[in-house]
Amino acid sequence: MPFAITNTRTHALDPQFRELPAARVTLADQTGLTAVQNMGVANLQAVRVRIRAKSLGGTNPTVKFAVEVDDAAAMGSPEVVAMSGVFEQVTGAVSWQCDLVGWSDTGFQYVRIRPILTGTSPTVTYDAIIEAV
């Protein structure tokens, strides 16, 4: 399925995002922990993530999303800077979305998104936009 986020203009929830982001990555059809994303700029301080979950499968599945950052590509000691609420499967729901904003006191260059799933054989498919300043 193609990238499904059509509203790519995120609003400035945090004063740090009143300017253009220093780095931006778009990810389509993710099904689990994303690969580590190198934002290409060292010492970033804030991250904004827009997620559109396109499907949630399994028996009684739920999902929440954590945004992890680190200054090393190996993500040896990632800092969780944002976490969504819990999403449950709703009959007839086609997709749902959330915006997450977080910041790091130590700075970062690498970001990944971790879906946390519960239920029996849970699965999720999602798209994401990651922006950082």
C-alpha positions in Angstrom: 0.0 0.0 0.0 1.4 3.4 -0.8 2.3 6.1 1.7 -1.0 7.2 3.1 -0.4 10.5 5.0 -1.7 13.2 2.8 -1.7 16.0 5.4 2.0 16.5 5.6 1.8 20.0 7.1 2.2 19.4 10.8 1.2 22.2 13.2 3.6 23.9 15.6 2.8 22.4 19.0 6.2 23.4 20.3 7.9 26.7 19.7 11.0 24.9 18.5 9.0 23.8 15.4 8.1 27.3 14.2 11.0 27.1 11.8 11.6 24.5 9.1 12.8 21.2 10.5 16.5 20.5 10.2 15.8 16.9 9.1 12.7 15.1 7.8 12.2 11.4 7.0 9.0 9.7 5.6 8.4 5.9 6.1 5.7 3.8 4.4 4.2 0.5 5.3 6.1 -0.2 8.5 5.1 -3.4 10.2 7.2 -3.3 13.4 10.2 -1.6 14.9 11.5 0.8 12.3 15.1 0.7 11.1 17.2 3.3 12.9 16.8 6.6 10.9 19.9 8.8 10.6 18.6 12.3 10.6 21.9 13.5 9.1 22.4 16.3 11.7 24.2 15.8 15.0 22.9 17.3 18.3 19.3 17.6 17.4 17.1 18.6 20.4 13.5 18.0 19.5 11.5 15.5 17.4 8.0 15.5 16.0 6.5 12.3 14.6 3.2 11.9 12.7 1.9 8.3 12.5 -1.0 7.0 10.5 -1.8 3.4 11.5 -3.4 1.7 8.5 -4.3 -1.6 10.0 -4.3 -3.4 13.3 -4.8 -7.2 13.2 -5.0 -10.1 15.6 -7.4 -11.0 18.4 -8.1 -8.1 20.7 -5.1 -6.1 19.5 -3.9 -2.8 20.9 -0.9 -0.7 20.0 0.9 2.3 21.3 4.0 3.9 19.8 7.2 5.0 21.4 9.7 7.3 19.8 13.3 6.5 20.7 16.4 8.7 20.0 20.1 8.3 20.5 23.4 9.9 19.5 24.8 6.5 18.2 23.5 4.4 15.3 23.6 1.3 17.4 20.9 2.8 19.7 22.7 1.2 22.7 21.0 3.3 25.3 18.0 5.0 23.5 16.1 7.7 25.2 12.3 7.4 25.0 11.2 11.0 24.2 7.5 10.5 23.3 4.8 7.8 23.7 1.3 7.7 22.3 -1.8 6.6 24.1 -3.2 3.1 23.5 -5.1 2.4 20.3 -7.6 -0.4 20.2 -9.2 -2.0 17.2 -12.6 -0.4 16.5 -15.0 -2.1 14.1 -15.3 -0.1 10.9 -12.3 2.0 11.6 -10.1 2.3 8.5 -7.1 4.1 10.1 -6.2 6.5 12.9 -3.4 8.9 13.4 -1.4 10.6 16.1 1.1 13.4 16.4 3.9 13.0 19.0 6.4 15.7 20.1 9.4 15.1 22.4 12.8 16.5 23.2 16.1 15.3 24.4 18.3 17.0 27.1 21.4 15.4 25.6 20.9 15.7 21.9 20.5 13.0 19.2 21.1 12.2 15.6 19.2 8.8 15.3 15.5 8.1 15.7 13.3 5.0 15.6 9.7 4.2 16.2 8.8 1.2 18.4 5.2 -0.1 18.2 4.2 -1.8 21.4 1.6 -4.5 20.7 -0.7 -6.6 22.9 -3.3 -9.2 22.2 -3.1 -12.5 20.4 -0.9 -12.5 17.3 -1.1 -8.7 17.0 0.1 -6.9 13.8 0.2 -3.2 12.8 0.9 -1.5 9.5 1.7 2.3 9.7 3.3 5.2 7.9 5.3 7.9 9.6 6.8 11.3 9.1 9.8 12.1 11.4 10.9 15.7 11.7 13.7 17.0 14.0 15.3 20.4 15.0 
